[in-house]
Structures are given as C-alpha cells and as structure tokens.
Amino acid sequence: MTGPDPLSAARRIADAVLYEGFLLYPYRASSAKNQVRWQFGVLGPRGAVDAGVGEPADLATSCLLQVDQDDLVLELHVRFLQVQRRRVEEVDSEHSTGPNHVRFRPVDELRAGGARWLSWQEAVEQEVGVTQLGLDELIHGRSLPVYVPGGQDVEPVADAAGHLVGRLVRTRQPLEAGLDLLAVPDAERTGLYRLEIRLANQASWGSASPSRTDDRVALRNAAADHSFVGTHLLLQVHGGAFLSVIDPPPGFETAARACRSDRCWPVLVGAEHVGPVVLSAPIILEDNPTIAPESPGDLFDATEIDEILTLRVQTLTDDEKAAARATDDRAAAIVDRCDALTDAEMERLHGALRTPGSAGSLADADSVASRADAEVPWWTPEADAAVDPGSDAVHIAGMPVARGSRVRLRPVRRADAQDLFLAGQVAVVAGVHADVDGQTHIAVTLEDDPAADLHDWYGRYYYFGPEEIEPLIGSDGTAGTAGTAVADGPDTRTSRADR
C-alpha cells in the first residue's frame, strides 16, 4: 500500500500561497488598501515598471538537486491567477426594442433580488504542468512556453420576479510566458546539481497599454490584466531529491549558498532537509510549512492572524458586509464563514502551544515540549500551572541545560550590537522559557557582572535561543552549574560562587 502523493499534500500549502494578498480586510472594493488590487507574485508586462504602474516581468529561483538514478524525471507546475475583469451592465430600456434585442449599458453597481454586484477585478486559478523532463534535458537547458488563452463569459442577472435586469461580463486577456530550466553540475560533488529556473512574462507593454496614457488607474488596470498573479512553482522529482537551501544537510552549506532566487523563495514541503517536493513561493516560508489545523479557511490577508481578522469581520456593519459580498464571491464566503463560526471554533483560534522547531527541545515528560505535543491552549490555567522556567530544561549538544547551568554566549539570532558585545562571555542560566509560538528562550545573567544577583532579584535577564548557547562541561561530564568547577577552554575556572 502506497502513501499519499507528496505533490498532492503540497497543494494545500500552494493554494494558500496562490491567494496570499488576494483581497485584504475589510474586503471591500472601496477600501484604500484594495485600490492596488494585487499584492504578491505579480509578473507584469514588459515596460510596466518603467511606466510606474506594474511589477517586474520575471522571477528566478534555484535549488539543490541530488540525482539518485540515471532516469531522473522532474515534474514542474507553474501556478498563478489570471486576472478576470468583471463588468456590470444593466438593461438599457431606452434602446432595447424587444426580448430578442436587449441592449445593455455599463454601470458601477447592479442590485437585483436582494443581491449586489460591483464592477471589479476577479481572478481565475491557472496551472500549466510540465512533466517528464529528464536529467540530460536539464543539463543542456530547456526553454518552454507557458500559455493560457483569454476569454469572455456572460452571466445574466434577473430580479426576484425572474425579469432580466442586467448581466455580468467577465473578460480575461491571454497570458504567455517563457520558462527556462538549467541544471548546473556541482564542482565538488558528483550527482549534485543546482537547478536554475526563470519565468518571464512575454506580454509587451505596447499591447497592454490603453490609449489614454495620462489615466494612471487605467494604465495600472491594463497592466494587471496582462499580469501573472500569485505566481509560484511546484517541483517534484522522481529518482532524486531536493536538498534544503535554507537548512541544508551537513556538508552542503557551500552549495546552498550558491543558490540564488529573485522574487521567490524555495522551500521543501513535507520534509525539512531532504525531500522530493519544493514550493518556490512569492512569500518567505520555512521548510515544511503547514497550515494551522485550527484555521477554518483562508482570509487572504498576507500574514493573517485568524482570530483577530475573524473578530474584525464580525464587527463590520450590515452595510459593510453587504459591500464586501458585492466586491467578490470569495469575500462573500469569508464574511459568511466568520458570521457562522461557533463558540467552540472561535476558541480553537485563540492559540496553541506547539513543539519548538529550533535546535533545543525541552527535556522530560513534564517539560513544556511534552505539554506542547498535547497542544494545551496557552491561555488556560492548566498551561500556566504546568510551565516552570525555574525547573524546565532544554537539551543542547546532548546535555540538559536548566537554571544554574553555566554557558558561553554565541549570539547569532538577528544579533544586535548589545548581543554582539556579549559574544564569548560566560553566563548563568536563570530559566528556560517557551512562548506561545513554540520557541524556546533561555534567560541568563553574566557571570562576571557584579550586579548579576541584583538583576536576578529584579528578573532582568538577557535572552538567547538554544542555538546561541554553548554548554560548559563540568568535572562530571555534564553541563556545569554555578558553584562547580568547569572546564572552560584551555584553563580551568571556577564559578563566581567559588571565588
């Protein structure tokens, strides 16, 4: 029995990326933030940047490809949104001569049967798949077309009595891009390649530009009509594997640094160091991204926080909700879903404590990590009662580090000047803390600080991540503690308590 297709499992992440920034709260066409309609992964027509009304025409990504078999096959999917312009028209009674000769005229808004529609831009999901690309083809380089046709759809609109009152005309412009792929052999490792991919919109600005070049709104809309939106790549390899360029396996750091991406970010999906699937996204993600199981659905609002946005949607007035529903079908679905959430579903959005994904993990069955595995909501009294920074421990380099442990500071996590001043200094751990995002923070005081006892009394500490801490080994081979002789480099020092 075979397991699930890794590419299928990756599509849920890719679908969320596809609509990232699609429509921002409060989800109304009248909102200032939605006047610039598209947010991420936009490949504009050539010349749009120079005109100041669009995005660059291309993106590029590169990732590490380890070949395990000569018959390696690469499967690639280019996924994006095609802009669809929705024009609202009402029946022009003055110029209509009968049921078979109905004339229409454009309007900004149409109301019928209790519903509203606005003239607006929508989007259609598109995917162009490229399969069966072998290693020889990739080494010699391949250039392939990416094309989706334009089109027009007409939807009649009737009132409550069934009488025709208008129509929705949806129009899409054809899109065409060039896709270039090249596998560059690594100079030091046999079977390792740097896979380079470039995607470029081939629409020219001349074909997209309206006649009135002084109308910047029209220019911007025309550029959007000829743009690839939310563009990202899904890659799957058979007979090989991708290596993470964010956190590569040991020995592959140099090869990973040689990978360069522009306007996209390649991450492994379903794995953390080596895996068969890569998502090259228009936003920054971590390897093996997941969607929170508590989330009831997309909110499209970039770095969305479900609980806050849901509560804000629920506070919209009836008129504001009606305006959001008239803006876009997906906006209407968001409003309806937020209104229908139960108390239990809202409670699930309030927070969860998860296992830290950093270098340190908390030590024993009673530790914060074990409580995180149970996903105890952080706001509950049970979670508060179970957390004890004074007794919790974290394993670093195979040794438990807890309150009283002596460590050397190696700041690397977005280190500022203050942290850099502390590099190499010896500190005493005051507590091990875990935040609601599952990250571990180690509170310390400096061993040579004369005011260390006072800082400890007031609870004023320096905080470092487990990857910034080097345990100092005591005479018994375990992490040294204050008051214990510790092997500290070439000489042996004693703690502040012993001097």
Backbone torsions as a table, in degrees:
resi	resn	phi	psi	omega
1	MET	NA	126.6	-177.1
2	THR	-90.8	155.2	179.1
3	GLY	-82.9	-179.1	-179.1
4	PRO	-66.9	149.9	177.8
5	ASP	-65.3	122.4	-178.1
6	PRO	-59.5	-34.1	-179.7
7	LEU	-67.1	-38.6	177.8
8	SER	-64.3	-39.7	178.8
9	ALA	-65.2	-28.8	-178.9
10	ALA	-78.3	-17.6	-173.9
11	ARG	-67.4	-29.8	179.7
12	ARG	-64.1	-41.1	175.9
13	ILE	-65.0	-46.1	-178.2
14	ALA	-62.5	-36.8	179.2
15	ASP	-65.4	-38.0	177.0
16	ALA	-65.9	-39.9	177.9
17	VAL	-64.6	-37.5	-177.3
18	LEU	-56.3	-38.7	-176.6
19	TYR	-103.0	11.9	179.1
20	GLU	-63.3	122.7	-178.5
21	GLY	75.9	14.3	-178.3
22	PHE	-62.7	-43.8	-178.9
23	LEU	-154.9	121.0	-171.3
24	LEU	-95.6	145.6	176.1
25	TYR	-53.0	137.6	11.0
26	PRO	-89.8	23.7	169.9
27	TYR	65.3	26.2	179.7
28	ARG	-114.6	144.5	178.3
29	ALA	-62.6	-27.3	-178.1
30	SER	-78.2	-12.1	-179.0
31	SER	-68.6	135.5	-177.7
32	ALA	-59.6	-37.3	-177.1
33	LYS	-67.9	-18.6	179.1
34	ASN	-97.1	5.5	176.9
35	GLN	-72.4	-34.5	167.2
36	VAL	-91.2	99.5	-158.4
37	ARG	-68.5	-37.0	-169.0
38	TRP	-116.3	141.2	-166.6
39	GLN	-111.1	-47.8	-170.5
40	PHE	-128.1	152.1	173.3
41	GLY	62.8	34.8	-177.7
42	VAL	-93.3	122.4	172.0
43	LEU	-106.4	103.5	-175.6
44	GLY	-83.2	169.1	175.6
45	PRO	-67.9	154.8	179.9
46	ARG	-60.3	132.1	179.9
47	GLY	97.7	-12.5	-178.4
48	ALA	-65.5	-36.1	178.9
49	VAL	-65.9	-45.3	-179.9
50	ASP	-61.7	-32.6	178.5
51	ALA	-80.0	-9.1	178.2
52	GLY	75.1	22.6	-176.0
53	VAL	-130.6	13.1	-177.9
54	GLY	-158.7	-174.7	-175.9
55	GLU	-104.5	163.3	175.7
56	PRO	-56.6	156.5	-171.4
57	ALA	-85.3	-11.2	-172.2
58	ASP	-137.9	168.0	171.4
59	LEU	-140.9	158.7	178.7
60	ALA	-143.3	145.0	177.9
61	THR	-144.6	154.2	174.4
62	SER	-143.7	146.5	-178.3
63	CYS	-147.0	164.6	-178.0
64	LEU	-90.2	129.7	-178.8
65	LEU	-120.8	117.7	177.3
66	GLN	-98.4	121.1	-177.0
67	VAL	-92.5	123.9	178.8
68	ASP	-103.6	-25.5	-176.8
69	GLN	-136.3	149.3	179.7
70	ASP	-66.2	-26.5	-178.4
71	ASP	-93.8	33.5	177.6
72	LEU	-53.5	140.7	178.1
73	VAL	-131.5	130.3	176.7
74	LEU	-104.7	132.9	175.9
75	GLU	-115.6	127.3	-174.8
76	LEU	-129.5	139.2	178.8
77	HIS	-128.5	122.1	173.6
78	VAL	-95.0	120.2	-173.8
79	ARG	-123.8	139.2	-176.6
80	PHE	-166.5	172.4	173.8
81	LEU	-104.2	134.7	172.7
82	GLN	-98.1	125.5	-177.8
83	VAL	-67.3	134.6	178.6
84	GLN	-123.9	118.6	-178.6
85	ARG	-87.8	122.8	179.1
86	ARG	-100.1	114.8	178.3
87	ARG	-105.4	125.0	-179.6
88	VAL	-93.6	130.5	-179.9
89	GLU	-130.9	144.0	175.4
90	GLU	-112.7	157.7	179.4
91	VAL	-64.0	130.5	176.9
92	ASP	-92.9	89.2	-174.8
93	SER	-61.5	-32.0	-176.2
94	GLU	-65.2	-34.2	-176.3
95	HIS	-108.8	3.3	175.7
96	SER	-86.9	134.3	-175.9
97	THR	-108.4	1.4	179.6
98	GLY	162.2	176.0	-177.4
99	PRO	-58.6	-30.0	-178.8
100	ASN	-94.7	0.0	-179.3
101	HIS	-135.7	58.7	-179.5
102	VAL	-86.4	131.3	176.9
103	ARG	-106.8	150.3	-179.2
104	PHE	-126.6	157.3	175.6
105	ARG	-136.4	142.2	-178.4
106	PRO	-68.2	142.3	175.0
107	VAL	-138.4	162.3	178.2
108	ASP	-76.2	-29.8	-174.7
109	GLU	-147.4	145.2	177.3
110	LEU	-131.3	134.4	177.1
111	ARG	-121.1	135.6	178.3
112	ALA	-162.9	134.9	175.8
113	GLY	57.6	32.4	179.7
114	GLY	82.6	0.0	179.9
115	ALA	-109.5	160.4	178.6
116	ARG	-131.0	149.3	173.6
117	TRP	-136.8	140.5	176.0
118	LEU	-112.7	149.3	168.3
119	SER	-68.1	125.1	-168.4
120	TRP	-161.5	173.1	175.0
121	GLN	-102.3	129.3	175.2
122	GLU	-109.4	-167.5	179.1
123	ALA	-149.3	148.6	178.6
124	VAL	-121.4	128.8	178.1
125	GLU	-67.5	134.7	177.7
126	GLN	-133.4	147.0	176.1
127	GLU	-145.4	129.2	175.8
128	VAL	-117.3	117.3	-176.9
129	GLY	-99.4	138.5	175.4
130	VAL	-123.1	116.4	-176.5
131	THR	-121.7	168.0	174.7
132	GLN	60.5	42.5	171.9
133	LEU	-92.4	115.8	-177.8
134	GLY	-87.5	170.9	-176.4
135	LEU	-63.2	-42.3	-179.4
136	ASP	-60.4	-40.7	178.2
137	GLU	-62.3	-41.8	-178.2
138	LEU	-68.8	-37.5	180.0
139	ILE	-65.5	-40.0	179.6
140	HIS	-82.6	-13.5	178.1
141	GLY	90.6	137.8	177.3
142	ARG	-130.4	140.4	173.2
143	SER	-120.9	125.1	-173.4
144	LEU	-131.8	147.9	177.1
145	PRO	-84.1	148.5	171.9
146	VAL	-123.5	115.1	-172.8
147	TYR	-139.0	137.2	168.8
148	VAL	-133.3	137.1	-177.0
149	PRO	-75.3	162.1	170.9
150	GLY	-84.6	-173.0	179.2
151	GLY	172.6	173.0	178.3
152	GLN	-144.4	134.0	177.6
153	ASP	-124.0	143.1	179.4
154	VAL	-122.3	127.2	179.2
155	GLU	-118.9	114.9	178.9
156	PRO	-70.0	150.3	179.0
157	VAL	-123.4	126.7	-180.0
158	ALA	-117.9	157.2	177.2
159	ASP	-85.6	-174.8	-175.8
160	ALA	-61.6	-26.9	-180.0
161	ALA	-87.3	-0.9	179.2
162	GLY	89.6	7.7	180.0
163	HIS	-85.2	136.0	179.1
164	LEU	-65.9	124.0	-179.8
165	VAL	-120.4	-12.3	-178.9
166	GLY	177.1	-166.6	178.8
167	ARG	-157.8	159.9	173.8
168	LEU	-111.0	122.8	179.6
169	VAL	-109.7	116.2	-178.0
170	ARG	-108.6	125.4	-174.5
171	THR	-125.8	135.1	178.2
172	ARG	-124.8	137.6	175.6
173	GLN	-89.8	146.4	176.9
174	PRO	-65.6	148.2	178.8
175	LEU	-123.8	141.4	178.3
176	GLU	-145.2	135.5	179.3
177	ALA	-139.8	163.9	174.3
178	GLY	-109.9	134.4	-178.8
179	LEU	-116.2	120.4	179.9
180	ASP	-115.3	132.6	179.8
181	LEU	-129.1	140.4	178.7
182	LEU	-151.6	132.1	175.7
183	ALA	-104.2	118.4	-177.7
184	VAL	-104.3	118.3	-178.9
185	PRO	-62.8	141.9	175.2
186	ASP	-74.7	139.6	-175.1
187	ALA	-72.6	-19.1	-173.1
188	GLU	-112.3	-22.8	-173.8
189	ARG	-124.2	123.1	176.5
190	THR	-69.7	135.0	178.4
191	GLY	87.2	0.1	178.5
192	LEU	-107.4	133.2	-178.2
193	TYR	-133.1	150.8	169.9
194	ARG	-99.5	111.4	-178.3
195	LEU	-87.9	117.3	-177.7
196	GLU	-108.8	130.9	-176.7
197	ILE	-132.7	134.7	176.6
198	ARG	-132.6	134.4	177.2
199	LEU	-124.0	127.4	-175.9
200	ALA	-132.9	127.7	174.0
201	ASN	-66.7	129.1	-176.7
202	GLN	-103.4	5.0	175.2
203	ALA	-69.0	134.7	178.9
204	SER	-90.1	151.6	-179.3
205	TRP	-65.6	-29.8	-179.9
206	GLY	-61.1	-38.2	-179.6
207	SER	-77.9	-17.6	-177.3
208	ALA	-98.2	-18.3	-171.7
209	SER	-77.7	132.7	175.1
210	PRO	-73.0	169.7	-175.9
211	SER	-69.7	-34.4	-179.3
212	ARG	-91.8	99.1	-176.1
213	THR	-79.5	-4.3	177.5
214	ASP	-88.0	-8.2	179.7
215	ASP	-93.3	95.4	-173.4
216	ARG	-68.5	-32.4	177.2
217	VAL	-63.7	-44.0	178.2
218	ALA	-64.1	-39.6	177.6
219	LEU	-62.8	-44.5	-179.2
220	ARG	-64.4	-40.9	178.3
221	ASN	-67.0	-38.0	178.4
222	ALA	-65.1	-40.1	176.7
223	ALA	-62.5	-41.0	179.3
224	ALA	-63.5	-39.1	-179.4
225	ASP	-59.2	-28.4	-176.9
226	HIS	-106.8	21.3	-177.2
227	SER	-107.3	151.8	165.5
228	PHE	-89.1	130.2	-173.0
229	VAL	-120.4	142.1	-179.9
230	GLY	62.1	30.8	-170.8
231	THR	-68.2	132.8	175.5
232	HIS	-153.8	165.4	-177.4
233	LEU	-120.1	137.3	171.0
234	LEU	-114.4	125.0	-178.2
235	LEU	-119.8	137.6	172.5
236	GLN	-135.1	136.0	-179.5
237	VAL	-117.5	139.8	173.9
238	HIS	-116.0	130.0	-176.4
239	GLY	86.1	21.1	179.7
240	GLY	-173.8	-167.3	-179.4
241	ALA	-156.1	153.6	172.5
242	PHE	-93.3	143.8	174.8
243	LEU	-106.7	142.2	-179.5
244	SER	-62.8	135.7	172.9
245	VAL	-96.5	-8.3	176.2
246	ILE	-87.6	-46.3	-179.9
247	ASP	-135.6	73.7	-174.1
248	PRO	-69.0	158.2	174.3
249	PRO	-61.6	156.8	179.7
250	PRO	-54.7	135.3	179.2
251	GLY	94.6	-10.4	-177.8
252	PHE	-110.4	12.9	-176.3
253	GLU	-63.5	-41.4	-178.7
254	THR	-64.2	-43.7	178.6
255	ALA	-63.4	-36.9	179.7
256	ALA	-66.9	-37.9	179.8
257	ARG	-66.4	-23.1	179.2
258	ALA	-76.7	-12.7	179.1
259	CYS	-79.0	132.2	-179.2
260	ARG	-127.1	137.5	177.1
261	SER	-130.6	148.2	-179.7
262	ASP	-130.9	115.9	177.3
263	ARG	71.0	18.4	172.8
264	CYS	-157.8	169.1	-168.9
265	TRP	-142.9	108.2	-177.0
266	PRO	-83.9	128.0	177.4
267	VAL	-134.8	151.0	173.7
268	LEU	-74.4	143.6	175.6
269	VAL	-117.3	127.0	-178.5
270	GLY	84.4	6.3	179.9
271	ALA	-158.1	166.3	-177.4
272	GLU	-116.0	-26.1	-179.2
273	HIS	-125.2	-41.7	-178.6
274	VAL	-138.8	133.2	-179.8
275	GLY	-167.4	169.4	-175.6
276	PRO	-88.6	-8.6	-172.6
277	VAL	-127.9	134.9	175.3
278	VAL	-125.6	136.4	170.1
279	LEU	-110.1	119.1	174.3
280	SER	-99.6	104.9	-167.1
281	ALA	-106.0	156.0	177.1
282	PRO	-81.0	1.7	175.7
283	ILE	-127.7	160.7	-178.4
284	ILE	-81.0	125.4	177.2
285	LEU	-126.5	169.4	170.8
286	GLU	-97.9	162.7	174.2
287	ASP	-58.6	147.4	180.0
288	ASN	54.0	53.9	178.4
289	PRO	-67.7	150.0	178.1
290	THR	-136.2	159.3	174.7
291	ILE	-99.7	130.9	-178.0
292	ALA	-56.5	128.4	-179.9
293	PRO	-62.9	-19.4	179.1
294	GLU	-74.6	-20.0	-174.0
295	SER	-71.5	124.0	-178.4
296	PRO	-82.0	-9.8	-179.5
297	GLY	166.9	171.1	-178.3
298	ASP	-68.6	147.5	173.7
299	LEU	-120.3	-8.5	171.1
300	PHE	66.9	5.4	-168.0
301	ASP	-101.5	54.1	176.4
302	ALA	55.4	-125.6	-178.2
303	THR	-76.8	68.5	-171.1
304	GLU	-71.8	145.2	173.1
305	ILE	-118.8	107.8	-167.3
306	ASP	-54.5	-46.8	-173.6
307	GLU	-63.2	-47.6	-177.2
308	ILE	-63.5	-47.7	-178.1
309	LEU	-66.1	-38.5	179.1
310	THR	-62.8	-45.0	178.2
311	LEU	-62.9	-37.5	179.9
312	ARG	-69.2	-38.0	176.6
313	VAL	-62.6	-40.4	-178.8
314	GLN	-66.5	-21.3	179.8
315	THR	-88.8	-3.6	176.1
316	LEU	-63.2	147.1	175.5
317	THR	-73.0	166.7	178.8
318	ASP	-60.2	-39.4	178.9
319	ASP	-65.6	-40.1	179.3
320	GLU	-67.4	-38.9	177.0
321	LYS	-65.3	-38.9	177.9
322	ALA	-63.6	-38.6	177.9
323	ALA	-66.0	-37.7	177.3
324	ALA	-66.3	-42.7	178.9
325	ARG	-63.1	-35.3	179.9
326	ALA	-73.1	-19.2	-177.0
327	THR	-75.2	-45.2	-172.9
328	ASP	-161.1	145.0	179.7
329	ASP	-62.2	-36.1	-179.8
330	ARG	-72.3	-33.8	174.2
331	ALA	-64.4	-39.6	177.6
332	ALA	-61.5	-39.6	179.4
333	ALA	-65.1	-37.8	177.8
334	ILE	-63.4	-47.4	-179.4
335	VAL	-61.0	-46.0	-179.9
336	ASP	-63.5	-40.8	-178.9
337	ARG	-66.7	-42.8	179.7
338	CYS	-63.7	-38.9	179.4
339	ASP	-67.5	-28.5	-173.7
340	ALA	-93.2	-3.1	-177.8
341	LEU	-62.8	136.0	176.7
342	THR	-81.4	167.5	177.7
343	ASP	-60.5	-39.5	179.9
344	ALA	-64.1	-40.8	179.1
345	GLU	-67.4	-37.3	176.6
346	MET	-65.7	-38.6	179.6
347	GLU	-62.8	-36.2	178.9
348	ARG	-64.9	-25.6	-179.4
349	LEU	-78.6	-9.8	-169.5
350	HIS	-75.6	-16.0	176.2
351	GLY	144.2	153.7	176.0
352	ALA	-150.1	144.0	177.7
353	LEU	-97.9	121.7	-175.8
354	ARG	-114.5	164.3	-179.8
355	THR	-62.7	130.1	178.3
356	PRO	-60.0	144.0	178.8
357	GLY	-103.9	10.1	-176.8
358	SER	-88.1	-171.4	-174.5
359	ALA	-65.1	-31.2	-179.5
360	GLY	-96.9	144.9	173.0
361	SER	-131.5	143.5	-173.8
362	LEU	-70.1	154.3	-154.8
363	ALA	-78.8	-60.3	-165.3
364	ASP	-115.4	-175.1	-174.1
365	ALA	-65.7	-22.9	178.9
366	ASP	-93.9	6.8	-175.5
367	SER	-80.7	172.0	180.0
368	VAL	-63.3	-33.7	-179.5
369	ALA	-62.1	-41.5	179.6
370	SER	-66.6	-37.4	176.6
371	ARG	-66.9	-32.7	178.1
372	ALA	-66.4	-38.7	178.0
373	ASP	-57.6	-34.4	178.4
374	ALA	-79.1	-5.3	179.0
375	GLU	53.5	50.3	175.7
376	VAL	-70.5	123.7	179.2
377	PRO	-55.8	133.5	-172.0
378	TRP	-66.8	-23.2	-174.5
379	TRP	-84.7	-6.9	-175.0
380	THR	-78.7	150.6	176.9
381	PRO	-59.3	-31.9	-179.8
382	GLU	-62.2	-40.2	179.7
383	ALA	-67.5	-42.6	178.7
384	ASP	-61.6	-41.7	-177.0
385	ALA	-68.5	-28.7	-175.3
386	ALA	-82.0	-23.5	-177.0
387	VAL	-84.9	130.2	178.6
388	ASP	-143.0	93.1	-179.2
389	PRO	-57.6	-23.2	-179.5
390	GLY	-75.4	-19.1	-179.5
391	SER	-121.5	-17.1	178.0
392	ASP	-65.5	152.0	-179.0
393	ALA	-132.3	160.6	176.3
394	VAL	-133.7	139.0	178.7
395	HIS	-86.7	126.2	176.1
396	ILE	-132.2	125.1	-177.8
397	ALA	53.2	36.9	176.7
398	GLY	80.2	5.5	-177.9
399	MET	-121.9	138.5	176.1
400	PRO	-72.7	132.7	176.8
401	VAL	-119.0	127.1	-177.4
402	ALA	-145.3	-175.3	179.9
403	ARG	-53.5	131.1	-179.8
404	GLY	97.7	-16.3	179.8
405	SER	-68.0	143.7	175.0
406	ARG	-95.8	134.1	-175.9
407	VAL	-140.6	161.0	172.4
408	ARG	-108.0	139.1	-175.0
409	LEU	-89.0	130.2	177.7
410	ARG	-130.4	72.1	-173.0
411	PRO	-63.0	129.5	176.6
412	VAL	-138.2	-20.8	-172.2
413	ARG	-81.4	93.7	-179.5
414	ARG	47.0	45.6	-172.7
415	ALA	-62.3	131.2	173.9
416	ASP	-96.9	-176.4	-176.0
417	ALA	-60.8	-38.9	-179.3
418	GLN	-62.1	-44.3	179.1
419	ASP	-63.3	-41.1	-177.8
420	LEU	-64.3	-31.9	176.6
421	PHE	-63.4	-24.6	-177.2
422	LEU	-92.6	-1.9	-177.0
423	ALA	-59.2	130.9	177.8
424	GLY	86.3	-9.2	-178.5
425	GLN	-79.6	153.7	178.9
426	VAL	-90.8	135.9	-178.6
427	ALA	-133.6	164.1	177.3
428	VAL	-114.4	129.4	-178.1
429	VAL	-71.9	130.7	177.7
430	ALA	-101.3	-20.4	179.8
431	GLY	177.5	158.2	177.4
432	VAL	-116.0	118.3	-173.8
433	HIS	-114.6	148.7	173.4
434	ALA	-126.9	130.6	180.0
435	ASP	-91.9	179.1	-175.0
436	VAL	-71.8	-13.2	176.2
437	ASP	-90.6	2.7	178.1
438	GLY	86.1	9.5	179.6
439	GLN	-89.5	148.1	-179.4
440	THR	-102.4	136.0	179.4
441	HIS	-130.8	129.8	-176.9
442	ILE	-106.1	119.1	179.4
443	ALA	-87.1	132.5	-177.4
444	VAL	-138.2	158.7	165.3
445	THR	-120.0	151.6	179.7
446	LEU	-75.9	133.7	-176.9
447	GLU	-63.5	-37.2	-176.2
448	ASP	-91.7	7.6	179.7
449	ASP	-82.2	117.2	-179.9
450	PRO	-60.0	-24.3	-178.5
451	ALA	-96.7	15.7	-176.3
452	ALA	-58.7	-43.7	-179.5
453	ASP	-63.3	-37.6	179.0
454	LEU	-67.7	-42.7	177.6
455	HIS	-61.7	-39.9	179.3
456	ASP	-65.2	-38.8	-179.7
457	TRP	-64.7	-39.7	180.0
458	TYR	-82.2	-13.6	-176.7
459	GLY	77.7	31.0	179.4
460	ARG	-102.9	108.4	-172.1
461	TYR	-126.1	163.7	163.9
462	TYR	-91.8	145.8	-178.3
463	TYR	-121.6	133.6	179.4
464	PHE	-135.6	155.6	174.8
465	GLY	-82.7	162.5	-179.4
466	PRO	-57.6	-32.8	-179.3
467	GLU	-73.3	-7.7	179.6
468	GLU	-103.5	8.6	-175.0
469	ILE	-117.8	131.9	174.8
470	GLU	-116.3	110.2	-179.3
471	PRO	-64.0	140.3	174.3
472	LEU	-96.4	129.4	-170.4
473	ILE	-83.4	129.0	178.2
474	GLY	-81.8	177.6	-177.9
475	SER	-65.6	-20.6	179.7
476	ASP	-92.3	5.3	178.1
477	GLY	87.4	0.1	178.4
478	THR	-106.3	175.3	177.7
479	ALA	-59.9	125.2	-177.1
480	GLY	-67.1	153.1	177.1
481	THR	-123.7	162.6	177.5
482	ALA	-57.4	131.2	-178.7
483	GLY	96.0	1.2	-179.4
484	THR	-118.4	136.8	175.8
485	ALA	-62.0	134.1	-174.6
486	VAL	-131.5	134.9	173.9
487	ALA	-72.3	113.0	-171.5
488	ASP	-125.5	82.9	-177.6
489	GLY	77.2	-145.9	-175.2
490	PRO	-74.2	-18.5	-179.3
491	ASP	-115.2	175.6	178.3
492	THR	-114.5	124.1	179.8
493	ARG	-115.5	165.7	176.0
494	THR	-115.7	162.9	-178.0
495	SER	-73.1	169.1	178.5
496	ARG	-56.3	-33.3	-177.1
497	ALA	-68.4	-25.3	-175.6
498	ASP	-91.4	-12.4	-174.1
499	ARG	-89.1	NA	NA
